[in-house]
Amino acid sequence: MEIKRRDLLTAGVSIGMGIAATGAIAQEVPAAGGGRGGRGAAVNTNTQPSSVDLNYRPRRVNKAIELWEDGQPIYYGGSGMGPGVDSYAQGVKMARTYMDAINCEMEHGALDFAGLREFMRGLVDGGPTRSGHRTPAVFVETGIIGLDPAYMRANTWVLEQLLDCGVHGIHMCHARDAGSIQVATQMAMRYPFDYPGVPKLPMRGLRGSSASFAAGVWGVNHNKYLHVADLYPLNPQGEMIFGVKIEDTFADVDVDKTLALPGISMAEWGPGDHSFWLYGLSIFPEDGSPVADVGTRPEMVKVRRAVLDACKKNKVMFLNAGSSDQSSPDYVVKQIQDGAMVLEAPESAAIIGREYSKRKMPV
């Protein structure tokens, strides 16, 4: 059966307030299945919240959007893809992850379209999820940043190629310029159609007739894919998500304008990269000793609050790290109480969070 499903699909078709004390560019969150691209422990211990509905039936393609509609936060981590990893086999493994969404990190990792397609095929063949969804939601962080409109126009093809791999969204790093994000959301992420009941936007989508593979991953016919492969919540029927990372001092200036743009689903404050801009090289000891925790410094707290406030104002889902440590500022219950709806978290934190929010969807 698995071979037939693979053949059919072929024919039709991973932050918190603390900064890691490592030499990595971005902070790591230990997560079963990989954190930011690494390989981790068990994919899922199958720990269900006491409020779970074991007869649950999915309503949507995108598991993350469905949870948001139910007032539930989502939990995500890395894909585990990387050098020496069989992308298809990793997809099969991650099909039953505890994560609601998977981040395929291609900002600093390789921009690997072929590997991403294999990973998505593996997710389908290893699925469905215990909630009944064909796959977890999958989004990609790319090396394409929100620099300026001209730069984004020149790089729309990268985002289009990634969407054609069957992923459910893009997470834009360094969302520095609102005009750039407008180009990304309105042109790179969308088809040129006017969707019923959806506001007409100034820019017209650029995606073309080339998404049979993506439709096969989603388990819909090509025409149905065209109807639902649009941005949520701009289009209430859309199954695509678009996130932004407000993670440098240029992005801080435009944060209110950026998060007011239609089509943005989620946003984060990127403390790892922000520390580069706010504190400079001096906080990174040349001898390799641990980096100071700057996440609670006044400047960083101000950044986080600005992003959180803009998210609440514009009904954008706020992203933060989630921890199972009650003494941590990232303690998952504190984060949920503060309004976080997207949590980069290990399974231990996700278990606590799901119990607290009385989640019904199975894990």
C-alpha positions in Angstrom: 0.0 0.0 0.0 2.7 2.5 0.9 4.5 1.9 -2.5 1.3 2.5 -4.3 0.6 5.7 -2.4 4.1 7.0 -3.2 3.7 6.2 -6.9 0.3 7.8 -7.0 1.6 11.0 -5.4 4.6 11.0 -7.7 2.4 10.7 -10.8 -0.1 13.3 -9.6 2.2 15.1 -8.8 10.8 23.9 12.4 12.2 31.3 20.0 12.1 32.3 22.9 13.3 35.0 25.3 16.5 33.3 26.1 19.4 33.1 23.6 21.2 29.8 23.4 24.7 29.5 24.8 26.1 28.0 21.6 27.9 29.1 18.5 24.7 28.8 16.4 23.3 31.9 14.7 19.7 31.2 15.8 18.6 30.0 19.2 17.8 26.3 19.6 14.7 24.9 21.3 15.0 21.2 22.1 12.2 19.5 20.3 11.5 15.9 19.7 12.1 15.5 16.0 14.6 18.1 15.7 14.2 21.7 17.0 15.6 24.0 14.2 16.6 21.3 11.8 18.4 18.9 14.0 17.5 15.3 14.9 15.9 14.8 18.2 14.3 12.2 20.5 10.9 10.4 20.2 8.6 12.0 17.6 5.5 11.6 19.8 4.8 9.9 23.1 1.1 9.9 22.2 0.2 11.8 25.4 -3.3 13.2 25.0 -4.9 16.0 27.0 -7.6 14.8 29.3 -10.1 16.9 27.3 -9.3 15.1 24.0 -12.1 14.0 21.6 -11.0 10.7 20.2 -13.8 10.8 17.7 -12.5 14.1 16.3 -12.9 14.7 12.5 -10.8 17.4 10.7 -12.6 20.2 8.9 -9.6 21.7 7.1 -6.4 20.8 5.1 -4.3 23.1 7.4 -4.2 21.7 10.9 -2.8 25.0 12.3 -5.6 27.1 11.0 -8.2 24.7 12.4 -6.7 24.9 15.9 -6.6 28.7 15.7 -10.3 28.7 14.7 -10.9 26.6 17.9 -9.1 29.2 20.0 -6.2 26.8 20.5 -2.4 27.6 20.2 -0.3 25.5 17.9 3.1 23.9 18.8 5.9 23.5 16.3 9.5 22.5 15.8 12.0 21.6 13.2 11.7 19.1 10.4 14.9 17.1 11.1 16.0 17.5 7.5 19.6 18.2 6.9 22.9 16.7 5.6 23.0 13.0 5.6 19.2 12.7 6.3 16.9 10.8 3.9 14.2 13.5 3.4 11.5 11.0 2.5 12.2 8.8 5.5 12.3 11.8 7.7 8.9 12.8 6.4 7.5 9.4 7.2 8.9 9.6 10.7 7.5 13.1 11.3 4.1 12.3 10.0 3.1 11.3 13.6 5.0 14.1 15.3 3.6 15.7 18.5 3.9 19.0 16.5 0.9 20.7 14.9 3.2 22.4 12.5 6.7 21.7 11.2 9.3 24.4 10.3 11.5 23.5 7.4 14.4 25.8 8.1 15.9 27.1 4.8 17.1 30.5 6.0 20.5 29.1 7.0 19.9 25.6 6.0 20.0 24.5 2.3 17.4 25.8 -0.1 16.5 22.3 -1.2 13.4 22.0 -3.4 13.9 18.4 -4.3 14.5 17.4 -0.6 11.4 19.3 0.4 9.2 17.5 -2.1 10.6 14.2 -0.8 9.9 15.2 2.8 6.3 16.2 1.9 5.8 12.8 0.1 7.1 11.1 3.2 4.6 13.0 5.4 1.7 11.8 3.3 2.9 8.2 3.1 3.5 8.1 6.9 0.2 9.8 7.7 -2.4 10.7 8.5 -1.9 12.4 11.8 -3.8 11.2 14.8 -6.2 14.1 14.3 -7.1 12.8 10.9 -5.2 15.5 8.9 -3.3 14.3 5.9 -0.1 15.9 7.2 0.9 18.4 9.9 1.0 22.0 8.7 4.3 22.7 7.1 5.9 26.2 6.7 9.3 27.2 5.4 11.7 29.8 6.7 13.7 31.1 3.7 16.8 33.1 3.1 14.6 35.6 1.2 14.1 38.4 3.6 11.8 41.4 3.7 14.4 43.9 2.5 12.6 46.1 0.1 9.9 45.8 -2.7 12.4 45.5 -5.6 14.4 42.8 -3.8 11.2 40.9 -3.1 9.9 41.2 -6.6 13.1 39.7 -7.9 12.8 36.7 -5.5 9.1 35.9 -5.7 10.0 32.8 -7.8 11.7 31.2 -4.7 8.5 31.5 -2.7 6.4 30.2 -5.6 8.7 27.2 -6.0 8.4 26.4 -2.3 4.6 26.5 -2.4 4.6 24.2 -5.4 6.3 21.6 -3.1 3.1 21.3 -1.2 3.9 23.3 1.9 1.2 25.2 3.8 3.0 28.5 4.3 6.1 30.7 4.5 7.7 32.4 7.4 9.6 35.5 6.3 12.8 36.4 8.1 13.8 40.0 8.7 10.5 41.6 7.8 12.2 45.0 7.6 10.0 46.8 5.1 6.2 46.8 4.9 6.3 47.3 1.1 8.4 44.2 0.7 5.9 42.1 2.8 3.1 43.5 0.7 4.8 42.1 -2.5 5.4 38.8 -0.8 1.9 38.3 0.4 0.0 39.7 -2.5 2.1 38.6 -5.4 4.3 35.6 -4.5 1.8 33.8 -2.2 -1.3 34.2 -4.3 -3.0 33.3 -7.5 -4.3 36.1 -9.8 -8.0 35.2 -9.1 -10.6 37.3 -7.4 -11.9 35.1 -4.6 -15.6 35.3 -3.7 -16.1 37.6 -0.6 -12.4 38.4 -0.3 -11.2 42.0 -0.6 -9.5 43.0 -3.8 -5.9 43.9 -3.1 -3.7 46.4 -4.9 -1.3 43.8 -6.3 -2.2 40.7 -8.2 -0.9 37.2 -7.5 1.8 35.7 -9.6 1.4 31.9 -9.0 0.8 30.0 -12.2 -0.7 26.7 -13.3 1.9 24.3 -11.9 0.6 23.0 -8.6 -0.3 19.4 -9.3 2.3 18.1 -6.9 1.1 20.4 -4.2 -2.5 19.4 -4.8 -1.5 15.7 -4.5 0.2 16.4 -1.2 -2.9 18.2 0.1 -5.1 15.3 -1.2 -7.3 17.5 -3.4 -7.7 17.8 -7.1 -5.9 20.6 -8.9 -9.0 22.8 -9.3 -9.9 22.5 -5.6 -6.3 23.5 -4.7 -6.7 26.7 -6.7 -9.8 27.5 -4.6 -8.2 26.9 -1.2 -4.5 27.8 -1.7 -5.0 31.3 -0.5 -4.0 33.3 2.5 -5.7 32.9 5.8 -7.3 35.0 7.4 -7.6 37.3 4.4 -9.6 34.5 2.8 -11.5 32.6 5.5 -11.5 29.5 3.2 -7.8 29.8 2.6 -5.4 27.1 3.8 -2.1 29.1 3.5 -0.3 30.8 6.3 2.2 33.6 6.1 4.4 34.6 9.1 6.9 37.5 9.6 9.9 37.8 11.9 10.3 41.3 13.3 13.9 40.6 14.2 16.0 43.7 13.6 15.9 47.5 14.3 14.7 48.3 10.8 11.8 45.9 11.2 10.9 47.5 14.5 10.3 50.8 12.8 7.7 49.3 10.4 6.1 46.8 12.8 2.7 48.5 13.0 2.5 49.0 9.3 3.7 45.5 8.5 1.3 43.7 10.8 -1.6 45.8 9.5 -1.1 44.3 6.0 -3.8 41.8 5.0 -2.8 38.2 4.7 -0.4 37.8 7.6 -1.2 34.9 9.9 1.5 35.0 12.6 4.5 37.1 13.8 7.5 36.8 16.1 10.1 39.1 17.6 13.2 37.1 16.8 15.3 37.6 20.0 18.3 35.8 18.6 18.8 38.1 15.6 17.6 41.1 17.5 20.5 40.7 19.9 22.9 41.2 16.9 21.3 44.6 16.2 20.7 45.8 19.8 23.9 44.6 21.5 26.4 43.9 18.8 29.5 41.6 18.8 30.4 42.3 22.5 27.8 39.8 23.9 29.4 36.9 22.0 32.6 36.0 23.9 35.4 35.1 21.4 36.5 32.2 23.7 33.2 30.5 23.1 31.9 30.8 26.6 28.1 31.0 27.1 26.3 34.0 25.7 24.6 36.1 28.3 20.8 35.8 28.5 19.7 39.2 27.1 16.0 38.3 26.6 14.9 40.0 29.8 16.9 43.3 29.2 14.6 46.3 28.9 15.3 46.8 25.2 14.4 43.3 24.3 11.3 43.3 26.5 10.2 46.5 24.6 10.7 44.8 21.3 8.6 41.8 22.3 5.8 44.0 23.7 5.6 46.0 20.5 5.2 42.9 18.4 2.7 41.3 20.8 0.7 44.5 20.9 0.7 44.8 17.1 -0.4 41.2 16.8 -3.3 41.7 19.2 -4.4 44.9 17.4 -4.4 43.2 14.0 -5.6 39.7 15.0 -2.3 38.2 14.0 -1.1 35.1 15.9 1.9 35.8 18.2 4.8 33.4 18.2 7.1 32.8 21.1 9.1 29.9 22.6 7.3 27.6 25.0 9.0 25.9 28.0 8.0 23.4 30.6 10.1 25.2 33.2 7.8 27.2 35.5 10.6 29.5 36.4 11.3 30.5 32.8 9.8 33.6 31.2 8.9 31.3 28.4 6.8 28.9 30.6 4.1 27.7 28.2 1.2 28.6 30.5 2.5 32.1 31.0 2.9 32.5 27.2 -0.7 31.3 26.5 -2.0 33.7 29.2 0.0 36.5 27.5 -1.6 35.7 24.1 0.9 33.5 22.3 -0.9 31.3 19.8 2.2 29.8 18.1 4.7 28.1 20.3 8.1 26.7 19.3 8.2 24.1 22.0 9.4 20.6 23.0 6.8 18.0 23.6 7.0 18.4 27.4 5.8 22.0 27.1 3.2 21.1 24.5 1.7 18.5 26.8 1.3 21.1 29.6 -0.1 23.7 27.2 -2.6 21.5 25.7 -3.9 20.4 29.1 -4.2 24.0 30.2 -6.1 25.1 27.1 -8.4 22.0 27.2 -7.6 21.0 23.7 -10.0 18.5 22.0 -8.0 17.7 18.8 -5.9 14.5 19.2 -2.2 14.7 19.1 
